Amino acid sequence: MTRREFARWARQPVQAVVGLVFPVMLLLMFGYLVGGGRGVEGDYVDYLVPGMLALTMTFGLEGTMLAVTQDLGKGVIDRFRSLPMANGAVLMGRSAADMFQSAVGLAVLTGVGYALGWRADSTPGAFLGAMGLLLLLRFAMLWIGIHLAMVAGKPELVQAVQILVWPVGFLSNVFAAPDSMPGWLGTAVEWNPMSQTATAVRDLLGGPGGEPGHVAAAVLWPLALLAVFFPLAVRRFARLSR
């Protein structure tokens, strides 16, 4: 199933390329065009890059969501059911391919960050730990997306569902410090799972805005989301593919 998704990318490379280029465009836009996040101490690029790495983990979900709904709509799942495979293999294969693309996206965006002058002030172990937290957040967001895609049911409705990602992404501390926001908004931003991951990543990478003690929250939030949406997605997929 994972090889099947890679073959899909080979036939339709534009979607994969757009998924890699879009976060780079955002990084360049906020780093140079907008710039200067409110309430940020130190170099803004050092604050922005770890936040953008976290934000990237929420983008591109529509590719996986569309693939799932298209397979269900075209009857592909019915053919797979005649093969000796686990019922959730289609979802797991798709998620494995998505995680591979997410890892590549992190590598590309990290490279662009280095080109902008950002440097990770951390040990190799802390750097790998930060990347692990980012991919864990992606894995949780991925299964939320898969479940919502099956709830939507039709590819044309996926775009509407994908809009829900934007409030999660931008109501966070990716671009500005919560201290510079109104009290109620800053509190909501600090509770955002993406803000927890971004803060933990900044701490592990030695950037401004990092605070010790957020690593546990950056692990527990995605695990809690997975505990809810992973079984929901698998169970709904099993019902829809009968």
C-alpha positions in Angstrom: 0.0 0.0 0.0 2.9 2.4 0.7 4.5 1.6 -2.6 1.2 2.3 -4.3 1.1 5.8 -2.8 4.7 6.4 -4.0 3.6 5.3 -7.5 0.7 7.8 -7.3 3.2 10.6 -6.6 5.3 9.5 -9.6 2.2 9.8 -11.8 1.1 13.1 -10.2 4.2 14.9 -9.0 2.7 18.4 -8.9 0.8 17.7 -5.7 4.0 16.4 -3.9 6.0 19.4 -5.1 3.4 21.9 -4.1 3.3 20.3 -0.6 7.1 20.9 -0.3 7.1 24.4 -1.8 4.2 26.0 0.1 5.8 26.0 3.6 9.0 27.4 2.0 6.9 30.3 0.6 5.4 30.9 4.0 8.8 31.0 5.6 10.2 33.4 3.1 7.0 35.6 3.3 7.0 35.9 7.1 10.8 36.0 7.4 11.3 38.9 4.9 8.0 40.4 3.8 6.0 40.4 7.1 8.8 39.7 9.6 9.3 41.0 13.1 6.8 39.0 15.2 5.3 40.9 18.2 6.7 40.1 21.6 9.7 38.1 20.2 13.1 38.7 21.8 16.2 38.1 19.8 16.5 37.3 16.1 13.0 36.7 14.6 14.3 34.1 12.1 15.5 32.0 15.0 12.0 32.2 16.5 10.2 31.7 13.2 11.9 28.7 11.8 11.1 26.2 14.6 7.5 27.6 14.6 7.3 27.1 10.8 8.5 23.5 11.2 5.6 22.9 13.6 3.1 24.7 11.3 4.3 22.5 8.3 3.0 19.5 10.1 -0.6 20.6 9.6 -0.3 21.4 5.9 -0.7 19.0 3.1 -3.3 16.8 4.8 -5.7 17.3 2.0 -3.6 15.0 -0.2 -4.1 12.1 2.1 -7.8 13.0 2.7 -8.5 13.1 -1.0 -6.7 9.8 -1.6 -8.9 8.1 1.0 -12.2 9.5 -0.3 -11.3 8.7 -3.9 -10.4 5.1 -3.1 -13.7 4.7 -1.3 -15.7 6.5 -4.1 -14.1 4.5 -7.0 -14.6 1.1 -5.5 -10.9 0.4 -5.1 -11.4 -0.7 -1.6 -13.8 -3.4 -2.7 -11.0 -4.9 -4.9 -8.5 -4.7 -2.0 -10.9 -6.6 0.3 -10.6 -9.6 -2.0 -6.8 -9.7 -1.2 -5.2 -11.2 1.9 -4.5 -8.0 3.8 -5.6 -6.4 7.0 -8.6 -4.1 6.8 -6.6 -1.1 7.9 -3.6 -1.7 5.5 -4.9 0.9 3.1 -4.9 3.6 5.7 -1.6 2.5 7.2 0.1 2.5 3.8 -1.2 6.0 3.0 -0.1 7.3 6.4 3.4 5.8 6.0 3.7 7.5 2.6 2.5 10.8 4.2 5.0 10.5 7.0 7.8 10.0 4.5 6.8 13.1 2.6 6.6 15.0 5.9 10.1 14.0 6.8 11.3 15.2 3.4 9.4 18.5 4.0 11.1 19.0 7.3 14.5 18.4 5.7 13.8 20.9 2.9 12.5 23.6 5.3 15.4 23.1 7.7 17.7 23.6 4.7 16.0 26.8 3.8 16.2 28.0 7.4 19.9 27.4 7.3 20.1 29.4 4.1 18.3 32.3 5.9 20.9 32.2 8.7 19.1 30.1 11.3 21.2 27.7 13.3 20.2 25.0 15.7 22.0 25.6 19.0 21.6 22.0 20.3 23.1 18.6 20.5 22.5 16.0 17.9 20.3 14.1 20.3 18.2 17.2 21.1 17.9 17.9 17.4 16.6 14.4 16.6 14.2 14.7 19.6 12.8 18.0 18.1 12.3 16.3 14.8 10.6 13.4 16.5 8.1 15.7 18.3 7.3 17.4 15.0 6.6 14.0 13.3 4.5 12.9 16.2 2.3 16.0 15.8 2.0 15.2 12.1 1.0 11.6 12.8 -1.8 12.8 15.1 -3.0 15.5 12.7 -2.9 12.9 9.9 -5.4 10.6 11.6 -7.6 13.5 12.4 -7.6 14.3 8.7 -8.3 10.7 7.7 -11.3 10.5 10.0 -12.7 13.9 8.9 -12.2 12.8 5.2 -14.4 9.8 5.7 -16.9 11.8 7.6 -17.0 14.3 4.6 -17.3 11.3 2.3 -16.8 13.2 -1.0 -13.5 14.6 -2.4 -15.3 18.0 -3.1 -16.0 18.4 0.6 -12.4 17.7 1.6 -11.4 21.3 0.8 -14.1 22.6 3.2 -12.8 20.3 5.9 -9.2 21.3 5.3 -10.2 24.9 6.1 -10.4 23.8 9.7 -6.7 23.4 9.8 -6.1 27.2 9.4 -7.4 28.3 12.8 -5.3 25.6 14.5 -2.2 26.7 12.6 -2.5 30.5 12.9 -4.0 30.6 16.4 -0.6 29.5 17.8 2.7 31.0 18.8 4.3 30.2 15.4 4.5 33.9 14.3 4.2 35.9 17.5 4.6 35.4 21.3 1.4 34.8 23.3 2.5 37.5 25.8 1.9 40.2 23.1 -1.7 39.1 22.6 -4.9 39.9 24.5 -5.2 37.8 27.7 -7.9 35.5 26.5 -6.3 35.0 23.1 -2.9 34.4 24.6 -4.3 31.7 26.9 -6.0 29.9 24.0 -2.8 30.1 21.9 -0.8 28.6 24.7 -3.2 25.7 25.0 -3.0 24.9 21.3 -1.2 21.6 20.8 0.9 23.1 18.0 2.0 25.9 20.3 3.2 23.2 22.8 5.2 21.5 20.1 6.6 24.7 18.7 7.7 25.8 22.2 9.3 22.4 23.0 11.1 22.4 19.6 12.4 26.0 20.2 13.7 24.8 23.6 15.4 21.7 22.2 16.9 23.7 19.3 18.1 26.5 21.6 16.0 29.3 20.0 14.2 32.3 21.5 10.7 31.5 22.8 11.7 28.1 24.1 10.7 27.1 27.6 11.7 24.0 29.5 9.0 21.6 30.6 6.9 21.7 27.3 8.3 18.5 25.9 5.9 16.4 28.0 2.9 18.4 26.8 4.2 18.1 23.2 4.2 14.3 23.6 0.9 14.0 25.5 -1.2 16.2 23.3 -0.6 14.1 20.1 -0.9 10.8 22.0 -4.3 12.0 23.4 -5.5 13.0 19.9 -4.3 9.6 18.5 -6.1 7.7 21.3 -9.3 9.3 20.1 -9.0 9.6 16.3 -7.0 6.5 15.3 -9.6 4.0 16.5 -12.4 6.2 15.2 -10.8 6.3 11.7 -10.1 2.6 11.6 -13.6 1.7 12.8 -15.3 4.1 10.3 -13.1 2.8 7.5 -14.2 -0.8 8.3 -17.8 0.2 8.1 -17.5 2.2 4.9 -15.5 -0.5 3.1 -18.1 -3.3 3.7 
